[in-house]
Amino acid sequence: MRRVYQLALLAALLLLGGCEERPSEYYVLWITTRVVDTEGNPIQGIWIHPEGYDFPGREGYTDYKGEMGGSTSIKPTRQINIVFEDVDGEHNGGEYESHTCTLKLNPVAPDEYGFSGSDFIKLGDIVLNRK
């Protein structure tokens, strides 16, 4: 009898569709960059994010070498602003001005699963000025 209840529970869970993958209309944006000051020194702890979006976890922050690499899902668009912000104040050796750069993207039409591709963008060095 116990086995019948277990099978019934398993069947109910499968019928609820919890395992079904639903399409999304998002586009994967991969970015790598390095953030430096006006003297070429790396800046740690700069928050980098596409305007209106965020990178998961610590991916959106520069490391001790000023480098950052991460990906996030965004709605397909022709251009997006990437924002560089010093959010820790003096912790990284000074306060730096925010910077925004605009990226031109070429998203494709979503496929049957709603996936519209991805872009890998290497921004190179981004220079921030002290406040």
Summary of the structure (lengths in Angstrom):
residues: 131
radius of gyration: 21.1
end to end distance: 72.6
largest distance: 75.1
contacts: 350
relative contact order: 0.26
helix: 17%
strand: 39%
